[in-house]
Amino acid sequence: MAETLQHVEDMVDNSPVVDVHDTFNLYRQLLADLKAKIDARFETTRDPSTLELQTYGGYPDGPGGSLEAYSGPEVDWLVHSWLGNPGASFANLHLTCWLGPQVKVPHLGLALLVWPGGWFYLDSVPRTNLVEDGEYYDRYYAPLDQEWLDLRADPQFEYFVSRAGFIRASLSPTAYCYSFERSERNLEIVSARAHAHVDRWLRWVDEAEPVPEAERAALAETDLTIRRNIAERDPANVMGVRFFGEETTNKLVRALWGGDRQLPRPGVA
């Protein structure tokens, strides 16, 4: 079982400069298809704070990107974004959906990279201490254990070990975090796993019991703290600084956690 233990910028700098639009376009379509499933279930509105980020940079002539964020009665913060320079080896795409405090279902986390090899992250972000809340673990993580082990044993997927301890701590026991060769076979596995996970996550939402009103404010505050910490501590932010500078990157990071949001948060007075 191989492992990858490198900084994102090192993976890019130590690789040949190649056009990766084939994988970039496949990733974009995959995320669009997954977002369509989420849109069919939830009512959301684009947050005005991200309208100026619809397009930024100089793509296709150089680095660029797009970031859309949404909120709604059941969704605290949904992000659909990409950043990079796919004509020169790198692209980073996100689809994350942080639920409101009306249910305690794990949040949805999905990121896809090409650098120029393939990479993907897919997780159910927990909203409780799994070691303390065994029932929560049994409901949302234990059933996924075997399929997680199956991919862990696949020799064509190298488990990615972040050099940042905080990021390692943010992963659930069933998080997918892998480097892989961008073969048709491996990309199909990534797509299939992502679709299955989103379908299952949506079922979790439909089957969830409501959180008592008195507990919702505290849950929403914890959610926001976790989301902000993950966004601000992401080692891949260095690529944003390289492409667009500190000011734009800081704005993008705030957009990932909702630092400039204008729409009200669901369940928060």
DAGINOR-V694999 format. One record per residue. N is the residue number from 1. RES is the residue in one letter. PHI is phi as a letter, one per 30 degrees, with the letter a starting at -180 (NA if undefined). PSI is psi in degrees with one decimal (999 if undefined). D_LAST is the distance of its C-alpha to the last C-alpha in Angstrom with 2 decimals. Layout:
# DAGINOR-V694999
N,RES,PHI,PSI,D_LAST + N,RES,PHI,PSI,D_LAST
This chain:
# DAGINOR-V694999
1,M,NA,101.5,48.40 + 2,A,d,157.9,48.05 + 3,E,b,150.2,45.20 + 4,T,c,129.1,44.04 + 5,L,b,77.4,43.22 + 6,Q,b,154.4,42.96 + 7,H,d,150.6,40.65 + 8,V,e,-46.8,39.44 + 9,E,d,-30.7,41.32 + 10,D,d,-38.4,44.44 + 11,M,e,-41.4,44.40 + 12,V,d,-48.0,44.33 + 13,D,d,-29.3,46.85 + 14,N,c,12.5,49.31 + 15,S,c,156.7,49.48 + 16,P,d,150.2,51.45 + 17,V,d,116.2,49.78 + 18,V,b,157.2,49.51 + 19,D,d,121.8,47.86 + 20,V,c,26.6,45.24 + 21,H,d,-27.4,44.11 + 22,D,d,-48.5,45.31 + 23,T,d,-38.6,42.75 + 24,F,e,-46.8,40.07 + 25,N,d,-35.7,40.46 + 26,L,d,-43.9,40.48 + 27,Y,e,-45.0,37.25 + 28,R,d,-41.4,35.59 + 29,Q,d,-39.8,36.74 + 30,L,e,-47.2,35.58 + 31,L,d,-35.7,32.02 + 32,A,d,-40.7,32.09 + 33,D,d,-40.1,33.29 + 34,L,d,-40.5,30.64 + 35,K,d,-34.2,27.84 + 36,A,d,-36.5,29.38 + 37,K,d,-41.2,28.96 + 38,I,d,-41.4,25.24 + 39,D,d,-31.3,24.91 + 40,A,d,-20.4,26.77 + 41,R,c,-35.5,24.21 + 42,F,c,146.8,20.80 + 43,E,d,120.9,19.48 + 44,T,b,160.0,18.46 + 45,T,b,138.2,18.50 + 46,R,d,129.5,20.09 + 47,D,d,128.5,17.94 + 48,P,e,-24.0,19.89 + 49,S,d,-17.7,20.02 + 50,T,c,3.2,22.53 + 51,L,d,-38.1,24.80 + 52,E,d,-12.1,27.12 + 53,L,c,11.4,27.53 + 54,Q,e,-42.0,28.95 + 55,T,b,139.2,32.29 + 56,Y,b,161.8,33.29 + 57,G,i,-163.2,36.49 + 58,G,c,19.5,39.94 + 59,Y,d,137.9,40.06 + 60,P,c,4.6,42.55 + 61,D,d,-5.9,44.80 + 62,G,a,-161.3,42.91 + 63,P,d,145.8,39.58 + 64,G,a,-170.2,36.52 + 65,G,l,-178.4,33.37 + 66,S,a,140.5,30.40 + 67,L,b,123.0,26.69 + 68,E,c,135.3,24.27 + 69,A,b,143.7,20.62 + 70,Y,b,156.6,18.51 + 71,S,b,163.4,15.12 + 72,G,a,-176.5,14.36 + 73,P,e,-31.0,12.85 + 74,E,c,-3.6,14.52 + 75,V,b,119.9,15.15 + 76,D,d,-50.1,13.10 + 77,W,a,114.7,16.14 + 78,L,c,127.5,19.68 + 79,V,c,131.2,22.48 + 80,H,b,111.0,25.97 + 81,S,a,163.2,28.26 + 82,W,b,155.6,31.74 + 83,L,a,139.9,33.51 + 84,G,l,-163.8,37.16 + 85,N,b,77.2,40.73 + 86,P,d,-17.2,42.07 + 87,G,d,-11.1,45.40 + 88,A,b,52.2,45.83 + 89,S,i,-12.7,44.76 + 90,F,b,136.2,40.97 + 91,A,a,143.8,37.78 + 92,N,b,119.9,34.40 + 93,L,b,141.8,32.14 + 94,H,b,144.0,28.68 + 95,L,b,107.3,26.70 + 96,T,b,142.7,23.62 + 97,C,b,112.3,20.79 + 98,W,c,118.1,17.80 + 99,L,d,158.9,16.16 + 100,G,d,173.8,12.62 + 101,P,d,10.3,12.03 + 102,Q,d,-21.1,13.34 + 103,V,b,165.7,16.77 + 104,K,c,20.8,18.44 + 105,V,d,141.0,21.07 + 106,P,e,150.3,22.23 + 107,H,d,160.4,21.22 + 108,L,c,124.9,24.04 + 109,G,b,127.4,25.92 + 110,L,b,126.2,28.98 + 111,A,b,142.0,31.06 + 112,L,b,132.6,34.60 + 113,L,b,152.2,37.04 + 114,V,b,129.8,40.56 + 115,W,b,32.6,42.27 + 116,P,c,0.1,44.87 + 117,G,d,174.6,44.91 + 118,G,d,155.2,42.21 + 119,W,a,143.5,39.14 + 120,F,b,150.2,36.10 + 121,Y,b,133.0,33.06 + 122,L,b,124.0,31.34 + 123,D,a,159.3,29.03 + 124,S,c,103.5,26.51 + 125,V,d,114.6,24.10 + 126,P,d,154.0,23.51 + 127,R,c,24.1,20.27 + 128,T,a,168.3,22.20 + 129,N,d,111.1,25.41 + 130,L,d,-31.9,28.08 + 131,V,d,-31.2,30.76 + 132,E,d,-40.5,28.81 + 133,D,c,80.6,27.48 + 134,G,d,-32.6,30.73 + 135,E,d,-39.4,29.54 + 136,Y,d,-43.5,26.94 + 137,Y,d,-46.8,29.80 + 138,D,d,-32.9,32.17 + 139,R,d,-43.4,29.92 + 140,Y,c,-14.8,28.93 + 141,Y,b,-40.7,31.54 + 142,A,e,-41.0,34.77 + 143,P,d,-16.9,35.62 + 144,L,c,-1.6,35.52 + 145,D,d,-44.7,37.80 + 146,Q,d,-43.1,41.09 + 147,E,d,-29.5,40.23 + 148,W,d,-44.7,38.82 + 149,L,d,-35.1,42.16 + 150,D,d,-44.8,44.08 + 151,L,d,-34.4,42.74 + 152,R,e,-29.2,43.12 + 153,A,d,-4.0,46.80 + 154,D,d,118.4,47.28 + 155,P,d,-12.6,49.61 + 156,Q,d,-2.0,48.39 + 157,F,c,121.8,44.87 + 158,E,c,121.1,44.60 + 159,Y,d,129.2,41.69 + 160,F,c,119.7,39.84 + 161,V,c,109.2,39.27 + 162,S,d,141.1,36.99 + 163,R,d,-10.3,38.53 + 164,A,c,115.4,35.09 + 165,G,d,-35.0,34.47 + 166,F,d,-41.2,30.69 + 167,I,d,-40.2,30.80 + 168,R,d,-38.7,33.11 + 169,A,d,-22.2,30.70 + 170,S,d,-11.5,27.87 + 171,L,d,140.5,29.99 + 172,S,d,170.1,29.88 + 173,P,d,-17.2,33.29 + 174,T,c,24.4,33.64 + 175,A,d,136.1,32.63 + 176,Y,d,130.0,35.14 + 177,C,a,93.3,36.07 + 178,Y,b,146.3,39.52 + 179,S,c,150.2,42.03 + 180,F,a,158.2,44.56 + 181,E,d,139.5,47.34 + 182,R,d,55.1,46.25 + 183,S,d,160.3,48.64 + 184,E,e,-40.6,48.10 + 185,R,d,-46.8,48.02 + 186,N,d,-38.2,45.30 + 187,L,d,-33.8,43.09 + 188,E,d,-36.4,43.41 + 189,I,d,-44.8,42.31 + 190,V,e,-46.0,39.18 + 191,S,d,-44.5,38.38 + 192,A,d,-42.6,39.09 + 193,R,d,-40.1,36.97 + 194,A,d,-45.9,33.99 + 195,H,d,-43.8,34.28 + 196,A,d,-38.9,34.76 + 197,H,d,-44.5,31.73 + 198,V,d,-41.5,29.38 + 199,D,e,-44.5,30.93 + 200,R,d,-42.1,30.46 + 201,W,d,-41.7,26.85 + 202,L,d,-36.2,26.06 + 203,R,d,-40.5,27.88 + 204,W,e,-44.2,25.82 + 205,V,d,-44.9,22.63 + 206,D,d,-30.3,24.39 + 207,E,c,-3.8,25.69 + 208,A,d,145.2,22.64 + 209,E,d,146.6,21.44 + 210,P,d,144.6,17.75 + 211,V,d,135.9,15.88 + 212,P,e,141.4,15.16 + 213,E,e,-39.0,11.66 + 214,A,d,-17.3,12.15 + 215,E,c,-6.6,12.98 + 216,R,d,-39.5,10.39 + 217,A,d,-43.0,8.22 + 218,A,d,-40.1,11.71 + 219,L,d,-43.3,13.09 + 220,A,d,-38.3,10.75 + 221,E,d,-41.7,11.65 + 222,T,d,-43.6,15.23 + 223,D,e,-45.7,15.35 + 224,L,d,-41.5,14.49 + 225,T,d,-44.7,17.07 + 226,I,d,-45.3,19.65 + 227,R,d,-42.8,19.28 + 228,R,d,-44.2,19.69 + 229,N,d,-44.1,22.61 + 230,I,d,-43.5,24.39 + 231,A,d,-44.5,24.17 + 232,E,d,-25.5,25.32 + 233,R,c,6.4,28.03 + 234,D,d,119.6,29.55 + 235,P,d,-24.2,33.29 + 236,A,d,-9.6,33.66 + 237,N,e,-23.7,31.82 + 238,V,d,-29.9,35.28 + 239,M,d,-34.3,36.44 + 240,G,d,-42.8,33.87 + 241,V,d,-41.9,35.17 + 242,R,d,-41.6,38.70 + 243,F,d,-40.8,38.15 + 244,F,b,-5.1,35.78 + 245,G,i,168.8,35.57 + 246,E,d,-44.2,32.96 + 247,E,d,-48.8,30.90 + 248,T,d,-40.7,30.43 + 249,T,d,-41.8,29.91 + 250,N,d,-38.7,27.14 + 251,K,d,-40.0,25.42 + 252,L,d,-42.6,25.98 + 253,V,d,-41.7,24.65 + 254,R,d,-36.6,21.39 + 255,A,d,-31.5,21.18 + 256,L,d,-31.6,21.77 + 257,W,c,-6.5,18.65 + 258,G,j,28.0,16.45 + 259,G,d,-25.0,17.06 + 260,D,c,15.2,17.45 + 261,R,e,150.2,15.04 + 262,Q,c,-25.6,14.10 + 263,L,d,148.1,12.22 + 264,P,d,152.0,8.45 + 265,R,d,135.5,8.03 + 266,P,d,136.4,8.26 + 267,G,i,7.3,6.56 + 268,V,c,123.5,3.79 + 269,A,d,999,0.00
